Amino acid sequence: MNTDLIFDNTEVAFALKSDADLERAYYLFKMISIEPLVKIGSIATNLAIKAHLPIEGIIRSTVFDHFCGGVNEDDCLPVIKSMYKKGVSSVLDFSVEGKEIDAEFDGAVRTTLKTIDFAEDIKAMPIAVFKPTGFGRFKLYEKVSAGKPLSPKEHEEWNRVIARFDTVCAYGKKKDVAILIDAEESWMQKAADDLVTDMMKKYNTEKPIVFNTLQMYRHDRMAFLRQSHDHAKAHGYYLGYKIVRGAYMEKENDRALDKGYPTPICTSKLATDENFNAALRYILDNLDSISLFSGTHNEDSCYLAMRIMEEKGIANNDKRVWFGQLYGMSDHISFNLADHNYNVAKYVPFGPVKDVMPYLIRRAEENTSVAGQTGRELALISKEKERRKKARKEKLAS
């Protein structure tokens, strides 16, 4: 199979976008490409929300509608159904962060259980997801990760976090819906990793249901992957991993510098790319015991996965291999992969506008900081606008 340059097919990539949608996307990425504007806009938006200024309508009609599916599950259904017509599935992601009390964590569990019900009923949603800090306080994960003693009250609180994980993973097993558990900052991640490993051992006895996330900008993650694989083989359970590059690089490096410890982040972009691709190869070499969700906007890594699959005789639509991108980004990857019969899912964030703002600000900053990301989006949109203009002229002339 010749996969050369399939991601340049803009007709497939933007088939769901009207001319007006393309124009809005173009101007949005144009604004995001201006780093000072993103920083000023982020600060101003946060201040406006804290001051309860009526800006939600503006946010909803611009950045929110581009990067989010809606304010609740039902609001997302038109987006989900539309993408599935082109073979792209959805992972509903309740992107509310920074909560602190049990009532909010229990609410996140109920929302996640509801997305599992959606996933069971709607073929377009085969996977559910949650963030560890959606189910418990960041500071508690941090304390457990550091091995610090917990007070009796904190022990009870941690047991409630464990129970929330177990409730969701057990329900995923019951409904035969895969559960992706996101990774977060390194200084809280050990507690989450240990907890997810316990869930894998308990629920991945027949096949992967529970998936952990490996942030491959961390130079220790390949060793962690190999150790986890040895543990799974020794204890008779399957592994599921979503691999990503990572989204907290500046925060990680700044904290390491501030606290005087070696940064956990790879020394360069190249080292991160090599680490990601090494994990990709390792999992595809061990597909009998590890399933893969490759979460990347990197074309080279996608092409690499496609080549390895072809070399190994792994079918494009093998259920053990998924590709994933964020909603509102890299449609040229998602829709062209789906057009070639690969399993593809878009992460579709949802939640109240003001609660999803930290996520939206990260997306804007990510597009600004990742070399070439915004430029690539703009070039592809421009190419498709030109293609449509030419097609209209040819139609009028015929």
GUFIKE-701565 format. One record per residue (C-alpha): residue number from 1; residue in one letter; x, y, z; chain. Coordinates in nm, 3 decimals. Example, Ala and Ser with C-alpha at 12.3 -4.5 7.8 and 13.67 -1.06 7.14 Angstrom:
% residues 2
1,A,1.230,-0.450,0.780,A
2,S,1.367,-0.106,0.714,A
% end
This chain:
% residues 398
1,M,0.000,0.000,0.000,A
2,N,0.138,0.340,-0.096,A
3,T,0.081,0.582,0.190,A
4,D,0.304,0.860,0.056,A
5,L,0.161,1.204,0.128,A
6,I,-0.195,1.090,0.202,A
7,F,-0.215,1.372,0.457,A
8,D,-0.194,1.630,0.177,A
9,N,-0.544,1.538,0.056,A
10,T,-0.738,1.843,0.174,A
11,E,-1.061,1.743,-0.001,A
12,V,-1.090,1.444,0.234,A
13,A,-0.952,1.636,0.533,A
14,F,-1.210,1.916,0.519,A
15,A,-1.508,1.737,0.364,A
16,L,-1.724,1.821,0.667,A
17,K,-1.635,2.189,0.670,A
18,S,-1.841,2.446,0.482,A
19,D,-1.671,2.746,0.323,A
20,A,-1.775,2.951,0.626,A
21,D,-1.626,2.689,0.864,A
22,L,-1.298,2.699,0.672,A
23,E,-1.289,3.077,0.684,A
24,R,-1.349,3.079,1.061,A
25,A,-1.080,2.814,1.115,A
26,Y,-0.835,3.014,0.903,A
27,Y,-0.878,3.332,1.105,A
28,L,-0.870,3.144,1.435,A
29,F,-0.534,2.979,1.354,A
30,K,-0.409,3.310,1.217,A
31,M,-0.475,3.471,1.556,A
32,I,-0.326,3.175,1.743,A
33,S,-0.007,3.210,1.537,A
34,I,0.064,3.545,1.706,A
35,E,0.224,3.447,2.039,A
36,P,0.188,3.784,2.220,A
37,L,-0.181,3.791,2.123,A
38,V,-0.234,3.443,2.270,A
39,K,-0.067,3.542,2.598,A
40,I,-0.260,3.867,2.630,A
41,G,-0.584,3.695,2.529,A
42,S,-0.533,3.417,2.785,A
43,I,-0.477,3.662,3.068,A
44,A,-0.766,3.886,2.962,A
45,T,-1.003,3.590,2.929,A
46,N,-0.916,3.455,3.274,A
47,L,-0.967,3.800,3.428,A
48,A,-1.298,3.846,3.248,A
49,I,-1.430,3.511,3.367,A
50,K,-1.324,3.580,3.727,A
51,A,-1.495,3.919,3.706,A
52,H,-1.811,3.745,3.572,A
53,L,-1.811,3.957,3.257,A
54,P,-2.053,3.837,2.984,A
55,I,-1.794,3.699,2.741,A
56,E,-1.912,3.338,2.716,A
57,G,-2.104,3.409,2.395,A
58,I,-1.789,3.540,2.224,A
59,I,-1.583,3.242,2.344,A
60,R,-1.855,2.996,2.245,A
61,S,-1.878,3.127,1.889,A
62,T,-1.502,3.127,1.829,A
63,V,-1.242,2.917,2.010,A
64,F,-1.490,2.699,2.205,A
65,D,-1.688,2.580,1.903,A
66,H,-1.367,2.504,1.715,A
67,F,-1.198,2.296,1.987,A
68,C,-1.499,2.162,2.185,A
69,G,-1.801,1.953,2.095,A
70,G,-2.046,2.129,2.325,A
71,V,-2.137,2.209,2.684,A
72,N,-2.277,1.861,2.758,A
73,E,-2.298,1.511,2.607,A
74,D,-2.619,1.571,2.412,A
75,D,-2.476,1.896,2.275,A
76,C,-2.192,1.692,2.121,A
77,L,-2.412,1.445,1.932,A
78,P,-2.432,1.638,1.600,A
79,V,-2.051,1.660,1.589,A
80,I,-2.013,1.292,1.678,A
81,K,-2.262,1.174,1.415,A
82,S,-2.118,1.401,1.148,A
83,M,-1.759,1.277,1.194,A
84,Y,-1.867,0.913,1.207,A
85,K,-2.016,0.943,0.860,A
86,K,-1.654,0.985,0.747,A
87,G,-1.533,0.695,0.962,A
88,V,-1.392,0.903,1.248,A
89,S,-1.503,0.795,1.596,A
90,S,-1.521,1.019,1.904,A
91,V,-1.388,1.005,2.258,A
92,L,-1.598,1.234,2.475,A
93,D,-1.363,1.414,2.714,A
94,F,-1.516,1.595,3.013,A
95,S,-1.249,1.868,3.019,A
96,V,-1.326,2.031,3.352,A
97,E,-1.016,2.079,3.569,A
98,G,-0.899,2.209,3.903,A
99,K,-1.186,2.091,4.122,A
100,E,-1.130,2.034,4.494,A
101,I,-1.430,1.876,4.667,A
102,D,-1.588,1.532,4.675,A
103,A,-1.918,1.647,4.528,A
104,E,-1.736,1.770,4.216,A
105,F,-1.531,1.450,4.187,A
106,D,-1.843,1.235,4.227,A
107,G,-2.010,1.446,3.960,A
108,A,-1.719,1.375,3.725,A
109,V,-1.764,1.002,3.789,A
110,R,-2.134,1.024,3.702,A
111,T,-2.050,1.212,3.383,A
112,T,-1.788,0.951,3.287,A
113,L,-2.034,0.667,3.352,A
114,K,-2.280,0.846,3.127,A
115,T,-2.020,0.866,2.849,A
116,I,-1.968,0.488,2.887,A
117,D,-2.342,0.442,2.838,A
118,F,-2.319,0.663,2.530,A
119,A,-2.025,0.455,2.406,A
120,E,-2.220,0.132,2.454,A
121,D,-2.522,0.266,2.263,A
122,I,-2.349,0.466,1.988,A
123,K,-2.100,0.291,1.760,A
124,A,-1.931,0.622,1.693,A
125,M,-1.807,0.631,2.056,A
126,P,-1.613,0.311,2.132,A
127,I,-1.392,0.463,2.405,A
128,A,-1.436,0.666,2.726,A
129,V,-1.177,0.879,2.904,A
130,F,-1.108,1.059,3.232,A
131,K,-0.833,1.258,3.401,A
132,P,-0.698,1.137,3.738,A
133,T,-0.745,1.485,3.886,A
134,G,-1.107,1.472,3.775,A
135,F,-1.152,1.209,4.048,A
136,G,-0.933,1.350,4.326,A
137,R,-0.727,1.644,4.447,A
138,F,-0.396,1.714,4.274,A
139,K,-0.222,1.772,4.610,A
140,L,-0.336,1.433,4.732,A
141,Y,-0.189,1.256,4.427,A
142,E,0.129,1.457,4.480,A
143,K,0.157,1.348,4.844,A
144,V,0.092,0.981,4.760,A
145,S,0.344,0.998,4.474,A
146,A,0.611,1.136,4.707,A
147,G,0.550,0.854,4.956,A
148,K,0.461,1.096,5.234,A
149,P,0.247,0.962,5.520,A
150,L,-0.123,1.041,5.494,A
151,S,-0.338,1.152,5.784,A
152,P,-0.638,0.929,5.872,A
153,K,-0.862,1.180,5.693,A
154,E,-0.638,1.171,5.383,A
155,H,-0.639,0.789,5.390,A
156,E,-1.017,0.798,5.371,A
157,E,-1.000,1.055,5.092,A
158,W,-0.753,0.842,4.894,A
159,N,-0.974,0.537,4.938,A
160,R,-1.257,0.736,4.781,A
161,V,-1.031,0.818,4.484,A
162,I,-0.952,0.446,4.443,A
163,A,-1.324,0.366,4.463,A
164,R,-1.399,0.620,4.187,A
165,F,-1.139,0.463,3.958,A
166,D,-1.275,0.118,4.035,A
167,T,-1.637,0.220,3.972,A
168,V,-1.556,0.353,3.625,A
169,C,-1.319,0.072,3.523,A
170,A,-1.562,-0.196,3.645,A
171,Y,-1.840,-0.032,3.444,A
172,G,-1.617,-0.018,3.136,A
173,K,-1.548,-0.389,3.174,A
174,K,-1.920,-0.462,3.216,A
175,K,-2.013,-0.260,2.907,A
176,D,-1.707,-0.369,2.705,A
177,V,-1.597,-0.008,2.657,A
178,A,-1.226,0.083,2.668,A
179,I,-1.129,0.342,2.932,A
180,L,-0.842,0.580,2.857,A
181,I,-0.690,0.741,3.167,A
182,D,-0.493,1.056,3.090,A
183,A,-0.149,1.143,3.228,A
184,E,-0.073,1.469,3.403,A
185,E,0.225,1.636,3.575,A
186,S,0.518,1.408,3.665,A
187,W,0.514,1.492,4.036,A
188,M,0.166,1.347,4.078,A
189,Q,0.189,1.075,3.813,A
190,K,0.338,0.790,4.018,A
191,A,0.024,0.764,4.231,A
192,A,-0.191,0.763,3.916,A
193,D,0.034,0.504,3.745,A
194,D,0.019,0.271,4.045,A
195,L,-0.357,0.305,4.062,A
196,V,-0.403,0.244,3.689,A
197,T,-0.174,-0.060,3.708,A
198,D,-0.399,-0.203,3.980,A
199,M,-0.702,-0.141,3.756,A
200,M,-0.530,-0.309,3.459,A
201,K,-0.439,-0.611,3.668,A
202,K,-0.801,-0.637,3.786,A
203,Y,-0.991,-0.566,3.463,A
204,N,-0.754,-0.647,3.172,A
205,T,-0.765,-1.022,3.227,A
206,E,-0.918,-1.109,2.887,A
207,K,-0.819,-0.805,2.680,A
208,P,-0.724,-0.441,2.740,A
209,I,-1.014,-0.241,2.887,A
210,V,-0.812,0.004,3.099,A
211,F,-0.549,0.213,2.916,A
212,N,-0.281,0.422,3.084,A
213,T,-0.114,0.718,2.911,A
214,L,0.260,0.749,2.848,A
215,Q,0.398,1.100,2.793,A
216,M,0.700,1.029,2.579,A
217,Y,0.864,1.366,2.637,A
218,R,0.961,1.205,2.968,A
219,H,1.290,1.023,2.917,A
220,D,1.198,0.752,3.171,A
221,R,0.883,0.629,2.996,A
222,M,1.044,0.362,2.776,A
223,A,1.191,0.196,3.084,A
224,F,0.851,0.223,3.254,A
225,L,0.685,0.061,2.950,A
226,R,0.926,-0.234,2.952,A
227,Q,0.892,-0.283,3.328,A
228,S,0.514,-0.266,3.305,A
229,H,0.517,-0.523,3.026,A
230,D,0.731,-0.761,3.235,A
231,H,0.492,-0.717,3.527,A
232,A,0.186,-0.780,3.308,A
233,K,0.338,-1.098,3.162,A
234,A,0.432,-1.222,3.508,A
235,H,0.082,-1.159,3.646,A
236,G,-0.124,-1.260,3.343,A
237,Y,-0.299,-0.943,3.230,A
238,Y,-0.304,-0.727,2.917,A
239,L,-0.176,-0.372,2.877,A
240,G,-0.337,-0.081,2.697,A
241,Y,-0.143,0.239,2.636,A
242,K,-0.220,0.572,2.485,A
243,I,0.111,0.726,2.384,A
244,V,0.147,1.103,2.349,A
245,R,0.436,1.344,2.343,A
246,G,0.309,1.555,2.635,A
247,A,0.146,1.887,2.718,A
248,Y,0.320,2.027,3.028,A
249,M,0.679,2.077,2.909,A
250,E,0.733,2.436,3.024,A
251,K,0.574,2.367,3.363,A
252,E,0.789,2.054,3.407,A
253,N,1.114,2.229,3.318,A
254,D,1.035,2.536,3.530,A
255,R,0.954,2.328,3.837,A
256,A,1.268,2.116,3.799,A
257,L,1.480,2.430,3.774,A
258,D,1.304,2.596,4.067,A
259,K,1.336,2.294,4.296,A
260,G,1.682,2.191,4.182,A
261,Y,1.625,1.842,4.043,A
262,P,1.701,1.703,3.694,A
263,T,1.416,1.767,3.453,A
264,P,1.219,1.455,3.355,A
265,I,1.181,1.597,3.004,A
266,C,1.391,1.483,2.708,A
267,T,1.678,1.713,2.614,A
268,S,1.539,1.801,2.270,A
269,K,1.243,1.773,2.036,A
270,L,1.439,1.510,1.841,A
271,A,1.492,1.302,2.156,A
272,T,1.120,1.322,2.230,A
273,D,1.035,1.214,1.875,A
274,E,1.276,0.920,1.900,A
275,N,1.130,0.821,2.237,A
276,F,0.774,0.834,2.101,A
277,N,0.867,0.628,1.796,A
278,A,1.051,0.374,2.013,A
279,A,0.734,0.324,2.219,A
280,L,0.532,0.294,1.899,A
281,R,0.762,0.021,1.767,A
282,Y,0.774,-0.163,2.100,A
283,I,0.396,-0.181,2.130,A
284,L,0.343,-0.285,1.767,A
285,D,0.612,-0.553,1.820,A
286,N,0.412,-0.683,2.118,A
287,L,0.057,-0.637,1.994,A
288,D,-0.044,-0.977,2.127,A
289,S,-0.021,-0.839,2.482,A
290,I,-0.033,-0.458,2.447,A
291,S,-0.296,-0.251,2.262,A
292,L,-0.213,0.090,2.122,A
293,F,-0.385,0.429,2.107,A
294,S,-0.139,0.653,1.923,A
295,G,-0.231,1.007,2.020,A
296,T,-0.027,1.230,1.792,A
297,H,-0.048,1.520,1.549,A
298,N,0.292,1.427,1.408,A
299,E,0.266,1.310,1.048,A
300,D,0.600,1.125,1.052,A
301,S,0.497,0.915,1.352,A
302,C,0.168,0.827,1.182,A
303,Y,0.347,0.726,0.863,A
304,L,0.588,0.516,1.071,A
305,A,0.302,0.333,1.241,A
306,M,0.139,0.270,0.904,A
307,R,0.464,0.130,0.759,A
308,I,0.523,-0.098,1.058,A
309,M,0.166,-0.226,1.040,A
310,E,0.207,-0.301,0.670,A
311,E,0.542,-0.477,0.726,A
312,K,0.396,-0.692,1.003,A
313,G,0.077,-0.772,0.815,A
314,I,-0.139,-0.592,1.072,A
315,A,-0.472,-0.498,0.915,A
316,N,-0.544,-0.124,0.893,A
317,N,-0.859,-0.173,1.103,A
318,D,-0.707,-0.412,1.359,A
319,K,-0.900,-0.336,1.679,A
320,R,-0.578,-0.333,1.885,A
321,V,-0.451,-0.019,1.708,A
322,W,-0.610,0.325,1.720,A
323,F,-0.494,0.666,1.606,A
324,G,-0.619,0.976,1.786,A
325,Q,-0.611,1.353,1.744,A
326,L,-0.778,1.641,1.922,A
327,Y,-1.102,1.781,1.787,A
328,G,-1.032,2.103,1.598,A
329,M,-0.676,2.005,1.505,A
330,S,-0.505,1.791,1.240,A
331,D,-0.815,1.698,1.041,A
332,H,-0.579,1.618,0.753,A
333,I,-0.443,1.328,0.962,A
334,S,-0.769,1.205,1.116,A
335,F,-0.992,1.201,0.811,A
336,N,-0.730,1.072,0.568,A
337,L,-0.642,0.786,0.806,A
338,A,-1.011,0.701,0.834,A
339,D,-1.042,0.720,0.454,A
340,H,-0.776,0.444,0.442,A
341,N,-0.974,0.230,0.687,A
342,Y,-0.762,0.287,1.001,A
343,N,-0.928,0.312,1.342,A
344,V,-0.936,0.683,1.425,A
345,A,-1.091,0.873,1.715,A
346,K,-1.106,1.243,1.784,A
347,Y,-1.085,1.357,2.146,A
348,V,-1.398,1.573,2.176,A
349,P,-1.380,1.795,2.487,A
350,F,-1.702,1.918,2.644,A
351,G,-1.817,2.104,2.952,A
352,P,-1.943,2.445,3.064,A
353,V,-1.761,2.721,2.877,A
354,K,-1.599,2.882,3.182,A
355,D,-1.488,2.545,3.323,A
356,V,-1.327,2.435,2.996,A
357,M,-1.121,2.756,2.960,A
358,P,-0.796,2.608,3.107,A
359,Y,-0.814,2.339,2.838,A
360,L,-0.881,2.593,2.562,A
361,I,-0.594,2.814,2.674,A
362,R,-0.359,2.512,2.665,A
363,R,-0.472,2.433,2.310,A
364,A,-0.405,2.790,2.197,A
365,E,-0.063,2.794,2.367,A
366,E,0.023,2.451,2.226,A
367,N,-0.054,2.563,1.872,A
368,T,0.162,2.870,1.927,A
369,S,0.459,2.685,2.075,A
370,V,0.476,2.369,1.863,A
371,A,0.699,2.446,1.567,A
372,G,0.506,2.435,1.242,A
373,Q,0.172,2.327,1.392,A
374,T,-0.024,2.643,1.318,A
375,G,0.158,2.707,0.991,A
376,R,0.065,2.358,0.872,A
377,E,-0.302,2.412,0.961,A
378,L,-0.307,2.745,0.780,A
379,A,-0.134,2.605,0.471,A
380,L,-0.379,2.315,0.445,A
381,I,-0.684,2.538,0.491,A
382,S,-0.550,2.778,0.226,A
383,K,-0.488,2.485,-0.010,A
384,E,-0.846,2.360,0.034,A
385,K,-0.993,2.709,-0.016,A
386,E,-0.796,2.736,-0.340,A
387,R,-0.902,2.386,-0.450,A
388,R,-1.269,2.470,-0.398,A
389,K,-1.232,2.801,-0.580,A
390,K,-1.073,2.621,-0.877,A
391,A,-1.341,2.349,-0.873,A
392,R,-1.618,2.611,-0.883,A
393,K,-1.455,2.787,-1.179,A
394,E,-1.418,2.458,-1.367,A
395,K,-1.782,2.373,-1.298,A
396,L,-1.899,2.709,-1.431,A
397,A,-1.683,2.671,-1.740,A
398,S,-1.814,2.323,-1.823,A
% end
